[in-house]
Structures are given as C-alpha cells and as structure tokens.
Amino acid sequence: MITSIVKYSGELRSSCTHVRSNQSIITDAPVDNHGKGEAFSPTDLLATSLASCALTTVAILGKAKNINIDGARAEVIKHMASDPRRVAKIDVLIHMPDNNYSDAEKDFIKNTVFNCPVAKSLHPDLLQAIDIKW
C-alpha cells in the first residue's frame, strides 16, 4: 500500500498526503535555501521525526510496563552542514512529566529513545544529541 503522495505545487512547495488518513501537510524550502520558510521543510520533518518517533515508541513499549508519558514534550534543533548540504546534527531535549520514574523505568525510557526506528534509520554520520530532563 502506498504510504503517501507528494505533489509539487511550485515555488519550492509540496503538498504531502498520508493515504490511509487523507491528512495533509505542506512543506516549503527553508529561507536559507531560497524558500519562503512558511511551513516545515523536508529536513525539518526529518529532525522532528526523530523526536516524534522516540516519544511514540516509548509510549507504545511503555504501555506494557505501565509507564505513562502523557505530557512529555520535545524541543528539536536541526543543524545543517554544506558540501554536501545535509542535516549534520539534531539536538533533541525531551521533557518528561513529573511521574517519579524509578531508575529501571528511566533506563527503559532512555534505551527506547536511543533505539527508536528513526534513530536507527538515520545515517551514522548524523549526530543525534538527545537529552532527557526528568
């Protein structure tokens, strides 16, 4: 099954539709690469996907261990490099809710964050700087 359909709209903008849900997002080229920067850029989505995947995977696997992360949030900073132009580093600061996690739960959360599918799919040259605030 097709995951998504991406249509180029012109002016460095694309419309991306998730086939199963029919939900759409717009991407724009970033201002530093001739775009308007009025929406997520493709590389913004890449960086954001790391944080989203980490939280989602902890929520999925944590459910079986009665670990609740409702209210967790992440701040993402994408660092670009040139020659070739690429994402060189992603900073992710995860703020966990005040749930008095045990040391074992913290270890489980950390291990899951660093081993989520997106983290394991990114090129090893891309630095993933992930920090968790309890």
N, C-alpha and C positions, 0 to 999 in steps of 0.2 A: 504494500500500500504506500502511496505517496505521502510523505510527511508534510511537505509544504510546497507552495507555489510562490515563486518570487517574480514579480513583474517590474521591469524598469520603467519608470514614469517620465524620465528626462530630468534635466537639471540636477543630476547626481543623486536622485531619489529613487527608492524602490518601495514597493508595497509587498509585504510578506504575509501570506495567509496560511494558517495552520489548517490543513484539510479536514481533519476529524472534527474540530470545534468550529471552524469557519471564523476564528478570531484573527484579526489582522493587526500588524504593526507597520509603521513606516520607518525606513532608515534613510539617513542623509549622510553624505560625505561630511567629515568634520571641517571646521573652519580652516584649520591648518593644512588642509589638503583640498582647497578650492571649493568646499561645500558651504552650505548655509548653517549647518550645525543646529538645525531646528528639531532634530529627533536623534535617537540613538544612532550611532554609526555602526557598521558591521563589527568593528573592533571593540566598540563599547559593549555590544551584545556578547562578544566573546568573553570579555573581562567580567561582565555581570553574570554570565552563565556559570562561572566558577563559584561565585558566592551562592547563587540560587541552588546549584546542584549540591553544594556542601550542606546547606540548611535542609534541603528536601531529603537528602539521603540520611542525615541524622534523624529527621522526623520519621522516616519510613522504618529504619532499622531500630530506632529507639523505642518505637511503639511496643515491640515485643518485650522490651526491658522496662516498660512503664516509665520511660524518660520523656518528659514533656518539655518541649522547647517553644511553646506558644509565646509569642512576643519577642523572640530572637530577631535580631536585625544585623545587617552587614553593611559596612561602608566600603566602597570599591574605588581604587585609584589605578588608572591604566597609564603605563609609561611606554611611550613609543620610542623606537630607535629608527635610524635610517641606514641605508646602504647594506642590505635591503630594508625598505620600510616594513616594520613589523612591530608587534607588541613584544616588548623586551621584558617587562615586569608587570605583575599585577599585585598590588597591595590589597589585602582584604582584612578588615578589622571587624570581627564578629563580636557583637554584644549579646551575651546570654542573659536570659531573665534571672532574677534572684530566686533560684529554686533550691538553694543549699545542696548542690550536687555533691555526691560522695566522690572520693578520689577515683574509685573504679568507674563511676559514671563520667567523670571528666576525662579519664583515659580513653574510654569508649568514644566519647564525642570527638576528642582530638584525632584519634585514629581514623574515625569515619570521615571527618572533614578532609584530612590529608589524602584519603584514598577514595574519594567520590569519583564517579565515572568521568566527569570533566577534568578533574585534576590528573587522572591517569591517562587522559586522551591528549593533553597538551604536550607540545614538543618539550623535551628535557632542557633545551636551551632557554625556554621561557621561565624566568624566575617567578615562583609563586611564594610571596611573602605573606603568610597567613598568621594572624594573631587572634587569640580569643580572650575576651575580657569577661570575667565571671562576675 
